Amino acid sequence: MYKRYGEYAELSGILHKYIKLKDKTLVIGCGSSRLSEDLYDLGYRNLVNIDISDVVIKQMKTRNEANRPDLIYEQMDVFKMLYDDGQYSVVLDKGTLDALLPDDSESSTQQIVGMFEEIDRVLKLGGRYVCISLAQKHVVDNALQFFVERGWMTRIHCLPKDKSANEADFPLPVFTFIFTKFKKIPGASPILEFTMGEDGKVGRYNSAAELTQIIEETQNYNLLKRNIHKRLQSDEQIQLDLQPPGSMSPRFTLTVVDRARIKQRENKFAIFIVPQGREVEWLFSSNAGRIQLSETAGFKRLVVVCLHRGQSYGSLKDIQDELSEKVLELAPSDLESNVKVPFLSAGEDIGERKVRYEGESEINGKFLVEEVKPGDGAIYRRLIFLSEENLVQSEVKLKQTSHRAAAGGKKGKKKKKPVRSSDNGELIIDESSLSIDYHAGFVLALAMVEDILTKIDDDLRILLIGLGGGTLPTCLHKHFKKVRIDVVELDSAMLKVATEWFGLKTDERLKVYTDDGIRFIEEKAASQASEEDKYDMIMFDVDNKEKSAGRSCPPEAFVKPEFLVKVKSILQSTGFLALNLACHNQEMKGQILANIQDCFGVVASLKSDENVNQHVYATRKRTDEEKGKQPWKSNWRNNAVDLSKIAAKNNKQQGTSDLDLSEYMKDLQII
C-alpha cells in the first residue's frame, strides 16, 4: 500500500522543505515503511515512530537496533497518545489518515476527530501536521473542516508522478497536506493554498470548497491524462480547462482532437493556439470544425487551445512557454521522447480582446460587450451572453475614422457623434458590413414574398421577435428604405445595449416594443386586424433558455400548433414566417417541422454546413399541383438577385453592399 504514496526519492523534496533536522518529529501509523529509516540515514535523529500493532513495532526495533540505535519505535494508539502537550514540532502521516477514514460514515467521522484532537494536543504552536494522502473527498472534507475551523494554515502540494512509474497501475496523484498550527484569530480569513509540485507557484483560495474543487479537478485531470495518453484514436473530443494558481476562472481551454484516418507519414502531435476572438468560429468551436482543422494541419493528434476572457496574455512565445510542460502530458503514447512538438496558430498575432461594457439582466443573466482584434486586421464589437460565452449574439465591424472626420470634417459642418467609440475616439461602426451570414438567412426570406419587388418600395411590414444587439433590424432598415419594422424584445437591457453600443436607431419605420413576443402576437391575433394591417413577414430570432431540452432556439411555446395558428392569422395571405431552428434532437426537430408544415403548407429550409442552425421559412399560400416545387425556387432566386441590387443601390453612400442573397439561394431546399 505504501508504494501508492510514493517512495522516499519522490517525497524527499517536500519532506525536507517542511521537516528540519532539529525538529522533534512524531511518525504516526509507521507500519513497516522505510520512510523513517531513510530520514534517519540523512541525519534526522529526533524521530519517534508509533503504531497500534505490537508485532510491527517489535519487527521494526529488531530491524534497526544495530544500524539505527537512536531510531525510536513505540507501540501506541494514535487516538490515546501518552505524550505531553506541545511535545512535537512535526507530526508525519503517510497514509494513516486514509486508512483510518475509509468512508464518510458517522462512526468513521467521529473517530477521526479524536485523532485530529490528539495531533492538535501534541503539536506545539507553529508545529506542522504533514499528511501524505490520496485525498479522497471525504478525507479532504473532514480534515479541512477540523483544521480550518481551528484557524490552522493549510497548504496542499500535488506531488509529481515518478516518470518511470506505470500510471496504468495507479493513475491518481498523491497530495501532501501541510497543516500549520496557528492560534485562532476571531474574524480572520483562513489561509488556504494549493500548489503543483514542491516549488510550484502557490495559489491562494477563498474557501475550503474552492480548495476541494481544485483537488478534484487535479485528480480528474490525471485520470483524463492517462486515458488520453493510452488511446491511439477516438471520435470523442476531450475538453479540459486550465486555471492559474489561486483562480477559479479558466485561463486556457484545451480540446484534444484525434483522427481515425491518417496518412502513414503524417506527423503525430501538435498544439494549435486560437487567436483571441476567433474561438467563436465554426473551425474552432465545433467538433466537425476541429476535425477539419486537424486534417488541414496534418497531425494525428491536435490539441486546440482557446484563450479566455479576463486573462492577460503576452506573445505566442509566452503562451508556448507557459503551456509546454502541460500539453506534453497529453501527447500520444507512441510519441518519441526527443521529438520537438510544434506550436501552430492562425498567423503571428494572438489577437486582442477588450471588454467595453458588462451588464446583467433577470432574463439573459450576465452579458458583456467586447471588442476583439482576431489578428486579421479587422476589429469587431460583439454582444456575448456569459451563459453561452462562445456564441456571438450580435456583431458589428468597426472601422477607423480619418483624422479629418474625427476632427469634425469641413468647417461649418457638424461633427457626427460616433456610437460608443473606443477610448481613442476613432472607431465607429462600419455600416457597410452589417449583413453577416446569419442575418442574410433572415433577409433571404424577403425573396419569397409574392410581389416583393413591388412591396419593397411601397409598404412592406415586418415583425421581428427578438432584438439582441439590434443588428438584424438595423440591417433591414439600412438596405431597404421603405420597409416598416416592428421589433418585440422581452429584455429592456437589450434595447439599451443595442442603442448605445450597436448603432440601433428607432424612427417611424423602425419601432421597438418591450414586451413578451408570445403575448404581443396573441393580442394582435385577438384584435382581428384587417388584411392591410397584417405583416408580410414575421421573424423569430429568439433563443431557448432551457438548453437541456435539446433545442437552442426557438422556445417551445413559439412552435406549438395552437400558437402557429395565431401567427398565421396576423400574416398577409402571401406572407412568410422565418425562424432560426437550432435543435440537436432529431426527433424533436422533425416534430417542429411537422407542426409548421401542418399549419402553413409550404416549408423551405436553409441549413449551414458549419453548424446546427437552420433557417426555416413557411407560407400559408399552397402550391398548385401542376407547378411543382422547382418554379417556386426559381422565382425566389430571381427575386434574391433583384433584392441584392436594390440593397446595393440603397447603400451606395458606402460604395458597396455585401448583401448577396443569390449566393444563399442555391442551398435552399423546399421540404
Secondary structure, DSSP 8 states (H G I E B T S, - for coil): -GGGG--HHHHHHHHHHH--TT--EEEES-TT-SHHHHHHHTT---EEEEES-HHHHHHHHHHHTTT-TT-EEEE--TTS----TT-EEEEEEESHHHHH--S--HHHHHHHHHHHHHHHHHEEEEEEEEEEE---HHHHHHHHHHHHHTT-EEEEEEE---TTS-TTT----EEEEEEE-----TT----EEEEETTT---EEESSHHHHHHHHHHHHHHHHHHHHHHH-S--S--EEEEE--TT-SS-SEEEEEEE-SS--TT-EEEEEEEE-TT-TTSHHHHSHHHHHHHHHHHTEEEEEEEEE-TT-----HHHHHHHHHHHHHTTS-TTS-TT----EEESSS---EEEEEEEEEETTTEEEEEEEEE-SSS-EEEEEEEGGGTTSEEEEEEEEE--HHHHHTSSTTS-----SS--TTS-EEE-GGG---HHHHHHHGGGGGSTTHHHHTTTT-EEEEE--TTSHHHHHHHHH-TT-EEEEEES-HHHHHHHHHHS-----SSEEEEES-HHHHHHHHHHTT--GGGSEEEEEE----S-GGGSEEES-GGGGSHHHHHHHHHTEEEEEEEEEEEEES-HHHHHHHHHHHHHHHSEEEEEE-TTSSEEEEEEES----TTT-SHHHHHHHHHHHHHHHHHHHHHTGGGT-----THHHHTTEEE-
